[in-house]
Amino acid sequence: MAYLLIERNGMINVIEMNGCTDCVMYLANGDVEEPADGWSPEAIERNWPGYHVVVAGDENTEAHFSWQACAVCGSTLGGNRYPCAAWKCEGTK
Ligand SMILES: [Zn+2]
């Protein structure tokens, strides 16, 4: 897994985490066809204000099933998890 990032002052902190299928579809496509009950993109904004959140795996990355809460939206529904990453955007607090 590799990231291409522009460093400023040598400080960029990438947080690696696992995201649910809905979050990954939304992050990758900007849309979710049939989101789980209660899922909404606002949850991502709420959990990660001022952060840029992306899908970190490539198309060959295999999902793994987990009951752990989705780190992106906070959903506690069990399901597939995919690698995601987040970093704070320039100019945000
Ligand atoms: Zn999620």
PDB file of the backbone (N, CA, C, O) and the ligand in Angstrom, with CONECT records:
HET     ZN  A 101       1
ATOM      1  N   MET A   1       0.851  -1.191   0.000  1.00  0.00           N
ATOM      2  CA  MET A   1       0.000   0.000   0.000  1.00  0.00           C
ATOM      3  C   MET A   1       0.889   1.243   0.000  1.00  0.00           C
ATOM      4  O   MET A   1       1.773   1.373   0.847  1.00  0.00           O
ATOM      5  N   ALA A   2       0.667   2.129  -0.915  1.00  0.00           N
ATOM      6  CA  ALA A   2       1.521   3.322  -0.996  1.00  0.00           C
ATOM      7  C   ALA A   2       0.663   4.571  -1.152  1.00  0.00           C
ATOM      8  O   ALA A   2      -0.408   4.540  -1.758  1.00  0.00           O
ATOM      9  N   TYR A   3       1.144   5.633  -0.608  1.00  0.00           N
ATOM     10  CA  TYR A   3       0.443   6.901  -0.728  1.00  0.00           C
ATOM     11  C   TYR A   3       1.345   7.915  -1.411  1.00  0.00           C
ATOM     12  O   TYR A   3       2.542   7.977  -1.133  1.00  0.00           O
ATOM     13  N   LEU A   4       0.782   8.688  -2.280  1.00  0.00           N
ATOM     14  CA  LEU A   4       1.505   9.799  -2.875  1.00  0.00           C
ATOM     15  C   LEU A   4       0.993  11.069  -2.218  1.00  0.00           C
ATOM     16  O   LEU A   4      -0.147  11.482  -2.433  1.00  0.00           O
ATOM     17  N   LEU A   5       1.834  11.667  -1.432  1.00  0.00           N
ATOM     18  CA  LEU A   5       1.405  12.820  -0.659  1.00  0.00           C
ATOM     19  C   LEU A   5       2.412  13.937  -0.803  1.00  0.00           C
ATOM     20  O   LEU A   5       3.616  13.697  -0.889  1.00  0.00           O
ATOM     21  N   ILE A   6       1.923  15.136  -0.829  1.00  0.00           N
ATOM     22  CA  ILE A   6       2.808  16.294  -0.832  1.00  0.00           C
ATOM     23  C   ILE A   6       3.040  16.693   0.616  1.00  0.00           C
ATOM     24  O   ILE A   6       2.108  17.061   1.331  1.00  0.00           O
ATOM     25  N   GLU A   7       4.271  16.616   1.027  1.00  0.00           N
ATOM     26  CA  GLU A   7       4.592  16.971   2.405  1.00  0.00           C
ATOM     27  C   GLU A   7       4.859  18.453   2.527  1.00  0.00           C
ATOM     28  O   GLU A   7       5.474  19.063   1.652  1.00  0.00           O
ATOM     29  N   ARG A   8       4.400  19.016   3.598  1.00  0.00           N
ATOM     30  CA  ARG A   8       4.744  20.406   3.923  1.00  0.00           C
ATOM     31  C   ARG A   8       5.397  20.386   5.294  1.00  0.00           C
ATOM     32  O   ARG A   8       4.825  19.878   6.259  1.00  0.00           O
ATOM     33  N   ASN A   9       6.556  20.923   5.367  1.00  0.00           N
ATOM     34  CA  ASN A   9       7.318  20.952   6.614  1.00  0.00           C
ATOM     35  C   ASN A   9       7.561  19.538   7.152  1.00  0.00           C
ATOM     36  O   ASN A   9       7.775  19.346   8.349  1.00  0.00           O
ATOM     37  N   GLY A  10       7.525  18.569   6.263  1.00  0.00           N
ATOM     38  CA  GLY A  10       7.785  17.203   6.676  1.00  0.00           C
ATOM     39  C   GLY A  10       6.728  16.619   7.598  1.00  0.00           C
ATOM     40  O   GLY A  10       6.957  15.579   8.216  1.00  0.00           O
ATOM     41  N   MET A  11       5.592  17.259   7.699  1.00  0.00           N
ATOM     42  CA  MET A  11       4.578  16.793   8.639  1.00  0.00           C
ATOM     43  C   MET A  11       3.286  16.457   7.903  1.00  0.00           C
ATOM     44  O   MET A  11       2.525  17.350   7.530  1.00  0.00           O
ATOM     45  N   ILE A  12       3.055  15.224   7.707  1.00  0.00           N
ATOM     46  CA  ILE A  12       1.727  14.820   7.250  1.00  0.00           C
ATOM     47  C   ILE A  12       1.400  13.523   7.958  1.00  0.00           C
ATOM     48  O   ILE A  12       2.183  12.574   7.950  1.00  0.00           O
ATOM     49  N   ASN A  13       0.266  13.502   8.549  1.00  0.00           N
ATOM     50  CA  ASN A  13      -0.117  12.396   9.396  1.00  0.00           C
ATOM     51  C   ASN A  13      -1.283  11.670   8.752  1.00  0.00           C
ATOM     52  O   ASN A  13      -2.412  12.158   8.771  1.00  0.00           O
ATOM     53  N   VAL A  14      -1.013  10.511   8.186  1.00  0.00           N
ATOM     54  CA  VAL A  14      -2.060   9.733   7.525  1.00  0.00           C
ATOM     55  C   VAL A  14      -2.593   8.704   8.505  1.00  0.00           C
ATOM     56  O   VAL A  14      -1.841   7.914   9.075  1.00  0.00           O
ATOM     57  N   ILE A  15      -3.878   8.728   8.684  1.00  0.00           N
ATOM     58  CA  ILE A  15      -4.522   7.776   9.584  1.00  0.00           C
ATOM     59  C   ILE A  15      -5.083   6.636   8.748  1.00  0.00           C
ATOM     60  O   ILE A  15      -5.927   6.852   7.879  1.00  0.00           O
ATOM     61  N   GLU A  16      -4.620   5.445   9.009  1.00  0.00           N
ATOM     62  CA  GLU A  16      -5.145   4.281   8.292  1.00  0.00           C
ATOM     63  C   GLU A  16      -6.244   3.633   9.121  1.00  0.00           C
ATOM     64  O   GLU A  16      -6.134   3.521  10.342  1.00  0.00           O
ATOM     65  N   MET A  17      -7.298   3.211   8.445  1.00  0.00           N
ATOM     66  CA  MET A  17      -8.450   2.663   9.172  1.00  0.00           C
ATOM     67  C   MET A  17      -9.253   1.777   8.227  1.00  0.00           C
ATOM     68  O   MET A  17      -8.941   1.661   7.042  1.00  0.00           O
ATOM     69  N   ASN A  18     -10.283   1.161   8.772  1.00  0.00           N
ATOM     70  CA  ASN A  18     -11.145   0.301   7.978  1.00  0.00           C
ATOM     71  C   ASN A  18     -12.519   0.932   7.817  1.00  0.00           C
ATOM     72  O   ASN A  18     -13.116   1.409   8.782  1.00  0.00           O
ATOM     73  N   GLY A  19     -13.009   0.928   6.585  1.00  0.00           N
ATOM     74  CA  GLY A  19     -14.316   1.510   6.298  1.00  0.00           C
ATOM     75  C   GLY A  19     -15.287   0.474   5.784  1.00  0.00           C
ATOM     76  O   GLY A  19     -14.880  -0.538   5.212  1.00  0.00           O
ATOM     77  N   CYS A  20     -16.583   0.722   5.987  1.00  0.00           N
ATOM     78  CA  CYS A  20     -17.618  -0.214   5.541  1.00  0.00           C
ATOM     79  C   CYS A  20     -17.877  -0.053   4.042  1.00  0.00           C
ATOM     80  O   CYS A  20     -17.391   0.884   3.408  1.00  0.00           O
ATOM     81  N   THR A  21     -18.647  -0.981   3.497  1.00  0.00           N
ATOM     82  CA  THR A  21     -18.926  -0.985   2.063  1.00  0.00           C
ATOM     83  C   THR A  21     -19.576   0.319   1.612  1.00  0.00           C
ATOM     84  O   THR A  21     -19.214   0.864   0.569  1.00  0.00           O
ATOM     85  N   ASP A  22     -20.532   0.820   2.387  1.00  0.00           N
ATOM     86  CA  ASP A  22     -21.228   2.047   1.997  1.00  0.00           C
ATOM     87  C   ASP A  22     -20.259   3.221   1.921  1.00  0.00           C
ATOM     88  O   ASP A  22     -20.287   4.004   0.972  1.00  0.00           O
ATOM     89  N   CYS A  23     -19.403   3.332   2.931  1.00  0.00           N
ATOM     90  CA  CYS A  23     -18.434   4.432   2.943  1.00  0.00           C
ATOM     91  C   CYS A  23     -17.483   4.331   1.755  1.00  0.00           C
ATOM     92  O   CYS A  23     -17.184   5.329   1.099  1.00  0.00           O
ATOM     93  N   VAL A  24     -17.011   3.113   1.486  1.00  0.00           N
ATOM     94  CA  VAL A  24     -16.050   2.923   0.400  1.00  0.00           C
ATOM     95  C   VAL A  24     -16.701   3.251  -0.945  1.00  0.00           C
ATOM     96  O   VAL A  24     -16.082   3.870  -1.811  1.00  0.00           O
ATOM     97  N   MET A  25     -17.966   2.825  -1.109  1.00  0.00           N
ATOM     98  CA  MET A  25     -18.661   3.144  -2.370  1.00  0.00           C
ATOM     99  C   MET A  25     -18.829   4.649  -2.517  1.00  0.00           C
ATOM    100  O   MET A  25     -18.663   5.209  -3.600  1.00  0.00           O
ATOM    101  N   TYR A  26     -19.161   5.289  -1.401  1.00  0.00           N
ATOM    102  CA  TYR A  26     -19.363   6.726  -1.447  1.00  0.00           C
ATOM    103  C   TYR A  26     -18.048   7.455  -1.730  1.00  0.00           C
ATOM    104  O   TYR A  26     -18.002   8.375  -2.546  1.00  0.00           O
ATOM    105  N   LEU A  27     -16.985   7.034  -1.049  1.00  0.00           N
ATOM    106  CA  LEU A  27     -15.686   7.695  -1.224  1.00  0.00           C
ATOM    107  C   LEU A  27     -15.144   7.480  -2.635  1.00  0.00           C
ATOM    108  O   LEU A  27     -14.502   8.360  -3.208  1.00  0.00           O
ATOM    109  N   ALA A  28     -15.414   6.295  -3.185  1.00  0.00           N
ATOM    110  CA  ALA A  28     -14.877   5.973  -4.510  1.00  0.00           C
ATOM    111  C   ALA A  28     -15.735   6.555  -5.623  1.00  0.00           C
ATOM    112  O   ALA A  28     -15.206   7.033  -6.626  1.00  0.00           O
ATOM    113  N   ASN A  29     -17.066   6.521  -5.455  1.00  0.00           N
ATOM    114  CA  ASN A  29     -17.958   6.889  -6.554  1.00  0.00           C
ATOM    115  C   ASN A  29     -18.773   8.146  -6.290  1.00  0.00           C
ATOM    116  O   ASN A  29     -19.399   8.686  -7.202  1.00  0.00           O
ATOM    117  N   GLY A  30     -18.768   8.612  -5.051  1.00  0.00           N
ATOM    118  CA  GLY A  30     -19.577   9.774  -4.712  1.00  0.00           C
ATOM    119  C   GLY A  30     -21.053   9.445  -4.575  1.00  0.00           C
ATOM    120  O   GLY A  30     -21.891  10.342  -4.483  1.00  0.00           O
ATOM    121  N   ASP A  31     -21.368   8.162  -4.561  1.00  0.00           N
ATOM    122  CA  ASP A  31     -22.772   7.769  -4.513  1.00  0.00           C
ATOM    123  C   ASP A  31     -22.867   6.353  -3.940  1.00  0.00           C
ATOM    124  O   ASP A  31     -21.945   5.551  -4.087  1.00  0.00           O
ATOM    125  N   VAL A  32     -23.979   6.061  -3.292  1.00  0.00           N
ATOM    126  CA  VAL A  32     -24.216   4.714  -2.780  1.00  0.00           C
ATOM    127  C   VAL A  32     -25.574   4.265  -3.289  1.00  0.00           C
ATOM    128  O   VAL A  32     -26.577   4.945  -3.073  1.00  0.00           O
ATOM    129  N   GLU A  33     -25.611   3.128  -3.962  1.00  0.00           N
ATOM    130  CA  GLU A  33     -26.865   2.685  -4.565  1.00  0.00           C
ATOM    131  C   GLU A  33     -27.901   2.305  -3.518  1.00  0.00           C
ATOM    132  O   GLU A  33     -29.013   2.832  -3.519  1.00  0.00           O
ATOM    133  N   GLU A  34     -27.540   1.394  -2.627  1.00  0.00           N
ATOM    134  CA  GLU A  34     -28.491   0.964  -1.606  1.00  0.00           C
ATOM    135  C   GLU A  34     -27.810   0.985  -0.246  1.00  0.00           C
ATOM    136  O   GLU A  34     -27.396  -0.061   0.254  1.00  0.00           O
ATOM    137  N   PRO A  35     -27.691   2.153   0.353  1.00  0.00           N
ATOM    138  CA  PRO A  35     -26.999   2.222   1.646  1.00  0.00           C
ATOM    139  C   PRO A  35     -27.773   1.489   2.735  1.00  0.00           C
ATOM    140  O   PRO A  35     -28.990   1.322   2.656  1.00  0.00           O
ATOM    141  N   ALA A  36     -27.030   1.056   3.756  1.00  0.00           N
ATOM    142  CA  ALA A  36     -27.655   0.400   4.902  1.00  0.00           C
ATOM    143  C   ALA A  36     -28.550   1.403   5.628  1.00  0.00           C
ATOM    144  O   ALA A  36     -28.390   2.616   5.489  1.00  0.00           O
ATOM    145  N   ASP A  37     -29.489   0.875   6.400  1.00  0.00           N
ATOM    146  CA  ASP A  37     -30.385   1.736   7.169  1.00  0.00           C
ATOM    147  C   ASP A  37     -29.567   2.684   8.036  1.00  0.00           C
ATOM    148  O   ASP A  37     -28.673   2.261   8.769  1.00  0.00           O
ATOM    149  N   GLY A  38     -29.880   3.938   7.942  1.00  0.00           N
ATOM    150  CA  GLY A  38     -29.244   4.916   8.814  1.00  0.00           C
ATOM    151  C   GLY A  38     -27.933   5.474   8.286  1.00  0.00           C
ATOM    152  O   GLY A  38     -27.383   6.413   8.861  1.00  0.00           O
ATOM    153  N   TRP A  39     -27.418   4.895   7.176  1.00  0.00           N
ATOM    154  CA  TRP A  39     -26.150   5.419   6.656  1.00  0.00           C
ATOM    155  C   TRP A  39     -26.395   6.727   5.918  1.00  0.00           C
ATOM    156  O   TRP A  39     -27.372   6.858   5.181  1.00  0.00           O
ATOM    157  N   SER A  40     -25.514   7.687   6.116  1.00  0.00           N
ATOM    158  CA  SER A  40     -25.587   8.907   5.319  1.00  0.00           C
ATOM    159  C   SER A  40     -24.201   9.519   5.240  1.00  0.00           C
ATOM    160  O   SER A  40     -23.398   9.360   6.159  1.00  0.00           O
ATOM    161  N   PRO A  41     -23.914  10.220   4.149  1.00  0.00           N
ATOM    162  CA  PRO A  41     -22.579  10.815   4.010  1.00  0.00           C
ATOM    163  C   PRO A  41     -22.286  11.851   5.093  1.00  0.00           C
ATOM    164  O   PRO A  41     -21.125  12.156   5.364  1.00  0.00           O
ATOM    165  N   GLU A  42     -23.336  12.391   5.713  1.00  0.00           N
ATOM    166  CA  GLU A  42     -23.113  13.366   6.789  1.00  0.00           C
ATOM    167  C   GLU A  42     -22.342  12.741   7.951  1.00  0.00           C
ATOM    168  O   GLU A  42     -21.617  13.434   8.664  1.00  0.00           O
ATOM    169  N   ALA A  43     -22.502  11.423   8.138  1.00  0.00           N
ATOM    170  CA  ALA A  43     -21.801  10.761   9.238  1.00  0.00           C
ATOM    171  C   ALA A  43     -20.289  10.839   9.035  1.00  0.00           C
ATOM    172  O   ALA A  43     -19.534  10.957  10.000  1.00  0.00           O
ATOM    173  N   ILE A  44     -19.855  10.773   7.789  1.00  0.00           N
ATOM    174  CA  ILE A  44     -18.413  10.871   7.499  1.00  0.00           C
ATOM    175  C   ILE A  44     -17.931  12.276   7.859  1.00  0.00           C
ATOM    176  O   ILE A  44     -16.893  12.452   8.497  1.00  0.00           O
ATOM    177  N   GLU A  45     -18.710  13.264   7.433  1.00  0.00           N
ATOM    178  CA  GLU A  45     -18.358  14.658   7.724  1.00  0.00           C
ATOM    179  C   GLU A  45     -18.313  14.903   9.233  1.00  0.00           C
ATOM    180  O   GLU A  45     -17.455  15.628   9.736  1.00  0.00           O
ATOM    181  N   ARG A  46     -19.257  14.281   9.939  1.00  0.00           N
ATOM    182  CA  ARG A  46     -19.341  14.456  11.384  1.00  0.00           C
ATOM    183  C   ARG A  46     -18.134  13.827  12.091  1.00  0.00           C
ATOM    184  O   ARG A  46     -17.584  14.398  13.032  1.00  0.00           O
ATOM    185  N   ASN A  47     -17.738  12.648  11.624  1.00  0.00           N
ATOM    186  CA  ASN A  47     -16.620  11.936  12.263  1.00  0.00           C
ATOM    187  C   ASN A  47     -15.266  12.516  11.890  1.00  0.00           C
ATOM    188  O   ASN A  47     -14.321  12.442  12.675  1.00  0.00           O
ATOM    189  N   TRP A  48     -15.163  13.093  10.695  1.00  0.00           N
ATOM    190  CA  TRP A  48     -13.872  13.528  10.170  1.00  0.00           C
ATOM    191  C   TRP A  48     -13.928  14.966   9.673  1.00  0.00           C
ATOM    192  O   TRP A  48     -13.645  15.223   8.503  1.00  0.00           O
ATOM    193  N   PRO A  49     -14.288  15.906  10.542  1.00  0.00           N
ATOM    194  CA  PRO A  49     -14.383  17.299  10.081  1.00  0.00           C
ATOM    195  C   PRO A  49     -13.004  17.833   9.695  1.00  0.00           C
ATOM    196  O   PRO A  49     -12.049  17.733  10.466  1.00  0.00           O
ATOM    197  N   GLY A  50     -12.916  18.392   8.512  1.00  0.00           N
ATOM    198  CA  GLY A  50     -11.651  18.967   8.061  1.00  0.00           C
ATOM    199  C   GLY A  50     -10.667  17.951   7.522  1.00  0.00           C
ATOM    200  O   GLY A  50      -9.532  18.295   7.191  1.00  0.00           O
ATOM    201  N   TYR A  51     -11.089  16.709   7.430  1.00  0.00           N
ATOM    202  CA  TYR A  51     -10.209  15.661   6.922  1.00  0.00           C
ATOM    203  C   TYR A  51     -10.572  15.291   5.493  1.00  0.00           C
ATOM    204  O   TYR A  51     -11.719  15.414   5.062  1.00  0.00           O
ATOM    205  N   HIS A  52      -9.559  14.836   4.779  1.00  0.00           N
ATOM    206  CA  HIS A  52      -9.766  14.245   3.467  1.00  0.00           C
ATOM    207  C   HIS A  52      -9.750  12.732   3.678  1.00  0.00           C
ATOM    208  O   HIS A  52      -8.749  12.179   4.135  1.00  0.00           O
ATOM    209  N   VAL A  53     -10.847  12.065   3.349  1.00  0.00           N
ATOM    210  CA  VAL A  53     -10.957  10.620   3.580  1.00  0.00           C
ATOM    211  C   VAL A  53     -10.990   9.916   2.227  1.00  0.00           C
ATOM    212  O   VAL A  53     -11.758  10.296   1.343  1.00  0.00           O
ATOM    213  N   VAL A  54     -10.157   8.891   2.066  1.00  0.00           N
ATOM    214  CA  VAL A  54     -10.080   8.190   0.785  1.00  0.00           C
ATOM    215  C   VAL A  54     -10.081   6.678   1.004  1.00  0.00           C
ATOM    216  O   VAL A  54      -9.818   6.188   2.102  1.00  0.00           O
ATOM    217  N   VAL A  55     -10.384   5.959  -0.073  1.00  0.00           N
ATOM    218  CA  VAL A  55     -10.204   4.509  -0.080  1.00  0.00           C
ATOM    219  C   VAL A  55      -8.729   4.248  -0.341  1.00  0.00           C
ATOM    220  O   VAL A  55      -8.159   4.773  -1.298  1.00  0.00           O
ATOM    221  N   ALA A  56      -8.120   3.445   0.501  1.00  0.00           N
ATOM    222  CA  ALA A  56      -6.661   3.279   0.422  1.00  0.00           C
ATOM    223  C   ALA A  56      -6.248   2.042  -0.351  1.00  0.00           C
ATOM    224  O   ALA A  56      -5.111   1.968  -0.818  1.00  0.00           O
ATOM    225  N   GLY A  57      -7.121   1.082  -0.501  1.00  0.00           N
ATOM    226  CA  GLY A  57      -6.755  -0.137  -1.217  1.00  0.00           C
ATOM    227  C   GLY A  57      -6.921   0.056  -2.718  1.00  0.00           C
ATOM    228  O   GLY A  57      -7.501   1.046  -3.164  1.00  0.00           O
ATOM    229  N   ASP A  58      -6.412  -0.891  -3.492  1.00  0.00           N
ATOM    230  CA  ASP A  58      -6.692  -0.866  -4.925  1.00  0.00           C
ATOM    231  C   ASP A  58      -7.763  -1.912  -5.227  1.00  0.00           C
ATOM    232  O   ASP A  58      -8.316  -2.520  -4.311  1.00  0.00           O
ATOM    233  N   GLU A  59      -8.052  -2.121  -6.505  1.00  0.00           N
ATOM    234  CA  GLU A  59      -9.172  -3.007  -6.851  1.00  0.00           C
ATOM    235  C   GLU A  59      -8.904  -4.454  -6.472  1.00  0.00           C
ATOM    236  O   GLU A  59      -9.827  -5.268  -6.443  1.00  0.00           O
ATOM    237  N   ASN A  60      -7.645  -4.784  -6.180  1.00  0.00           N
ATOM    238  CA  ASN A  60      -7.314  -6.154  -5.794  1.00  0.00           C
ATOM    239  C   ASN A  60      -7.374  -6.375  -4.288  1.00  0.00           C
ATOM    240  O   ASN A  60      -7.208  -7.497  -3.811  1.00  0.00           O
ATOM    241  N   THR A  61      -7.610  -5.303  -3.546  1.00  0.00           N
ATOM    242  CA  THR A  61      -7.657  -5.440  -2.099  1.00  0.00           C
ATOM    243  C   THR A  61      -8.901  -6.215  -1.699  1.00  0.00           C
ATOM    244  O   THR A  61     -10.017  -5.869  -2.086  1.00  0.00           O
ATOM    245  N   GLU A  62      -8.695  -7.263  -0.924  1.00  0.00           N
ATOM    246  CA  GLU A  62      -9.842  -8.061  -0.506  1.00  0.00           C
ATOM    247  C   GLU A  62     -10.448  -7.495   0.772  1.00  0.00           C
ATOM    248  O   GLU A  62      -9.744  -7.082   1.693  1.00  0.00           O
ATOM    249  N   ALA A  63     -11.761  -7.492   0.795  1.00  0.00           N
ATOM    250  CA  ALA A  63     -12.455  -7.053   1.993  1.00  0.00           C
ATOM    251  C   ALA A  63     -12.368  -8.142   3.050  1.00  0.00           C
ATOM    252  O   ALA A  63     -12.168  -9.313   2.727  1.00  0.00           O
ATOM    253  N   HIS A  64     -12.512  -7.770   4.272  1.00  0.00           N
ATOM    254  CA  HIS A  64     -12.607  -8.772   5.327  1.00  0.00           C
ATOM    255  C   HIS A  64     -13.828  -8.438   6.181  1.00  0.00           C
ATOM    256  O   HIS A  64     -14.145  -7.271   6.414  1.00  0.00           O
ATOM    257  N   PHE A  65     -14.499  -9.485   6.635  1.00  0.00           N
ATOM    258  CA  PHE A  65     -15.695  -9.273   7.436  1.00  0.00           C
ATOM    259  C   PHE A  65     -15.320  -8.911   8.866  1.00  0.00           C
ATOM    260  O   PHE A  65     -14.390  -9.479   9.439  1.00  0.00           O
ATOM    261  N   SER A  66     -16.046  -7.969   9.429  1.00  0.00           N
ATOM    262  CA  SER A  66     -15.760  -7.565  10.799  1.00  0.00           C
ATOM    263  C   SER A  66     -17.021  -7.042  11.474  1.00  0.00           C
ATOM    264  O   SER A  66     -17.902  -6.461  10.841  1.00  0.00           O
ATOM    265  N   TRP A  67     -17.073  -7.271  12.771  1.00  0.00           N
ATOM    266  CA  TRP A  67     -18.132  -6.664  13.583  1.00  0.00           C
ATOM    267  C   TRP A  67     -17.658  -5.355  14.202  1.00  0.00           C
ATOM    268  O   TRP A  67     -18.415  -4.669  14.888  1.00  0.00           O
ATOM    269  N   GLN A  68     -16.402  -5.022  13.951  1.00  0.00           N
ATOM    270  CA  GLN A  68     -15.867  -3.771  14.490  1.00  0.00           C
ATOM    271  C   GLN A  68     -16.561  -2.597  13.790  1.00  0.00           C
ATOM    272  O   GLN A  68     -16.850  -2.665  12.596  1.00  0.00           O
ATOM    273  N   ALA A  69     -16.823  -1.535  14.532  1.00  0.00           N
ATOM    274  CA  ALA A  69     -17.482  -0.371  13.950  1.00  0.00           C
ATOM    275  C   ALA A  69     -16.670   0.183  12.786  1.00  0.00           C
ATOM    276  O   ALA A  69     -15.440   0.147  12.800  1.00  0.00           O
ATOM    277  N   CYS A  70     -17.369   0.691  11.784  1.00  0.00           N
ATOM    278  CA  CYS A  70     -16.698   1.357  10.670  1.00  0.00           C
ATOM    279  C   CYS A  70     -16.018   2.620  11.198  1.00  0.00           C
ATOM    280  O   CYS A  70     -16.656   3.457  11.837  1.00  0.00           O
ATOM    281  N   ALA A  71     -14.732   2.745  10.927  1.00  0.00           N
ATOM    282  CA  ALA A  71     -13.988   3.895  11.448  1.00  0.00           C
ATOM    283  C   ALA A  71     -14.311   5.175  10.683  1.00  0.00           C
ATOM    284  O   ALA A  71     -14.009   6.274  11.147  1.00  0.00           O
ATOM    285  N   VAL A  72     -14.919   5.030   9.521  1.00  0.00           N
ATOM    286  CA  VAL A  72     -15.207   6.213   8.703  1.00  0.00           C
ATOM    287  C   VAL A  72     -16.530   6.858   9.127  1.00  0.00           C
ATOM    288  O   VAL A  72     -16.579   8.054   9.412  1.00  0.00           O
ATOM    289  N   CYS A  73     -17.612   6.050   9.166  1.00  0.00           N
ATOM    290  CA  CYS A  73     -18.929   6.611   9.478  1.00  0.00           C
ATOM    291  C   CYS A  73     -19.391   6.261  10.889  1.00  0.00           C
ATOM    292  O   CYS A  73     -20.342   6.857  11.394  1.00  0.00           O
ATOM    293  N   GLY A  74     -18.724   5.295  11.530  1.00  0.00           N
ATOM    294  CA  GLY A  74     -19.107   4.915  12.884  1.00  0.00           C
ATOM    295  C   GLY A  74     -20.184   3.858  12.945  1.00  0.00           C
ATOM    296  O   GLY A  74     -20.637   3.505  14.034  1.00  0.00           O
ATOM    297  N   SER A  75     -20.612   3.336  11.792  1.00  0.00           N
ATOM    298  CA  SER A  75     -21.648   2.309  11.794  1.00  0.00           C
ATOM    299  C   SER A  75     -21.183   1.078  12.558  1.00  0.00           C
ATOM    300  O   SER A  75     -20.049   0.627  12.400  1.00  0.00           O
ATOM    301  N   THR A  76     -22.064   0.545  13.381  1.00  0.00           N
ATOM    302  CA  THR A  76     -21.717  -0.646  14.149  1.00  0.00           C
ATOM    303  C   THR A  76     -22.296  -1.905  13.521  1.00  0.00           C
ATOM    304  O   THR A  76     -22.236  -2.981  14.115  1.00  0.00           O
ATOM    305  N   LEU A  77     -22.861  -1.776  12.317  1.00  0.00           N
ATOM    306  CA  LEU A  77     -23.348  -2.960  11.616  1.00  0.00           C
ATOM    307  C   LEU A  77     -22.167  -3.802  11.170  1.00  0.00           C
ATOM    308  O   LEU A  77     -21.180  -3.272  10.660  1.00  0.00           O
ATOM    309  N   GLY A  78     -22.264  -5.118  11.360  1.00  0.00           N
ATOM    310  CA  GLY A  78     -21.219  -5.997  10.866  1.00  0.00           C
ATOM    311  C   GLY A  78     -21.221  -5.999   9.347  1.00  0.00           C
ATOM    312  O   GLY A  78     -22.262  -5.788   8.725  1.00  0.00           O
ATOM    313  N   GLY A  79     -20.075  -6.235   8.754  1.00  0.00           N
ATOM    314  CA  GLY A  79     -20.014  -6.279   7.304  1.00  0.00           C
ATOM    315  C   GLY A  79     -18.588  -6.248   6.825  1.00  0.00           C
ATOM    316  O   GLY A  79     -17.646  -6.325   7.614  1.00  0.00           O
ATOM    317  N   ASN A  80     -18.438  -6.135   5.518  1.00  0.00           N
ATOM    318  CA  ASN A  80     -17.093  -6.087   4.962  1.00  0.00           C
ATOM    319  C   ASN A  80     -16.425  -4.768   5.301  1.00  0.00           C
ATOM    320  O   ASN A  80     -17.069  -3.720   5.354  1.00  0.00           O
ATOM    321  N   ARG A  81     -15.131  -4.842   5.528  1.00  0.00           N
ATOM    322  CA  ARG A  81     -14.332  -3.645   5.799  1.00  0.00           C
ATOM    323  C   ARG A  81     -13.208  -3.562   4.778  1.00  0.00           C
ATOM    324  O   ARG A  81     -12.618  -4.570   4.389  1.00  0.00           O
ATOM    325  N   TYR A  82     -12.936  -2.356   4.362  1.00  0.00           N
ATOM    326  CA  TYR A  82     -11.907  -2.092   3.363  1.00  0.00           C
ATOM    327  C   TYR A  82     -10.944  -1.046   3.910  1.00  0.00           C
ATOM    328  O   TYR A  82     -11.334  -0.210   4.725  1.00  0.00           O
ATOM    329  N   PRO A  83      -9.683  -1.086   3.467  1.00  0.00           N
ATOM    330  CA  PRO A  83      -8.733  -0.096   3.964  1.00  0.00           C
ATOM    331  C   PRO A  83      -9.061   1.316   3.464  1.00  0.00           C
ATOM    332  O   PRO A  83      -9.277   1.538   2.272  1.00  0.00           O
ATOM    333  N   CYS A  84      -9.090   2.240   4.392  1.00  0.00           N
ATOM    334  CA  CYS A  84      -9.305   3.645   4.077  1.00  0.00           C
ATOM    335  C   CYS A  84      -8.207   4.452   4.768  1.00  0.00           C
ATOM    336  O   CYS A  84      -7.472   3.943   5.614  1.00  0.00           O
ATOM    337  N   ALA A  85      -8.122   5.703   4.387  1.00  0.00           N
ATOM    338  CA  ALA A  85      -7.127   6.566   5.014  1.00  0.00           C
ATOM    339  C   ALA A  85      -7.679   7.979   5.098  1.00  0.00           C
ATOM    340  O   ALA A  85      -8.528   8.371   4.297  1.00  0.00           O
ATOM    341  N   ALA A  86      -7.201   8.733   6.059  1.00  0.00           N
ATOM    342  CA  ALA A  86      -7.645  10.113   6.218  1.00  0.00           C
ATOM    343  C   ALA A  86      -6.469  10.977   6.623  1.00  0.00           C
ATOM    344  O   ALA A  86      -5.570  10.533   7.337  1.00  0.00           O
ATOM    345  N   TRP A  87      -6.486  12.200   6.164  1.00  0.00           N
ATOM    346  CA  TRP A  87      -5.512  13.168   6.647  1.00  0.00           C
ATOM    347  C   TRP A  87      -6.161  14.525   6.690  1.00  0.00           C
ATOM    348  O   TRP A  87      -7.121  14.801   5.971  1.00  0.00           O
ATOM    349  N   LYS A  88      -5.623  15.365   7.544  1.00  0.00           N
ATOM    350  CA  LYS A  88      -6.174  16.693   7.743  1.00  0.00           C
ATOM    351  C   LYS A  88      -5.810  17.570   6.552  1.00  0.00           C
ATOM    352  O   LYS A  88      -4.676  17.562   6.074  1.00  0.00           O
ATOM    353  N   CYS A  89      -6.795  18.321   6.089  1.00  0.00           N
ATOM    354  CA  CYS A  89      -6.550  19.166   4.922  1.00  0.00           C
ATOM    355  C   CYS A  89      -5.875  20.459   5.351  1.00  0.00           C
ATOM    356  O   CYS A  89      -5.995  20.913   6.488  1.00  0.00           O
ATOM    357  N   GLU A  90      -5.172  21.020   4.403  1.00  0.00           N
ATOM    358  CA  GLU A  90      -4.517  22.306   4.613  1.00  0.00           C
ATOM    359  C   GLU A  90      -5.536  23.363   5.008  1.00  0.00           C
ATOM    360  O   GLU A  90      -6.637  23.422   4.460  1.00  0.00           O
ATOM    361  N   GLY A  91      -5.156  24.187   5.957  1.00  0.00           N
ATOM    362  CA  GLY A  91      -5.975  25.346   6.260  1.00  0.00           C
ATOM    363  C   GLY A  91      -7.194  25.045   7.115  1.00  0.00           C
ATOM    364  O   GLY A  91      -8.041  25.916   7.315  1.00  0.00           O
ATOM    365  N   THR A  92      -7.292  23.813   7.622  1.00  0.00           N
ATOM    366  CA  THR A  92      -8.410  23.504   8.497  1.00  0.00           C
ATOM    367  C   THR A  92      -7.882  23.243   9.907  1.00  0.00           C
ATOM    368  O   THR A  92      -6.715  22.904  10.103  1.00  0.00           O
ATOM    369  N   LYS A  93      -8.740  23.405  10.843  1.00  0.00           N
ATOM    370  CA  LYS A  93      -8.322  23.235  12.238  1.00  0.00           C
ATOM    371  C   LYS A  93      -8.777  21.896  12.777  1.00  0.00           C
ATOM    372  O   LYS A  93      -8.515  21.576  13.936  1.00  0.00           O
TER     373      LYS A  93
HETATM  374 ZN    ZN A 101     -18.909   3.381   7.140  1.00  0.00          ZN2+
END
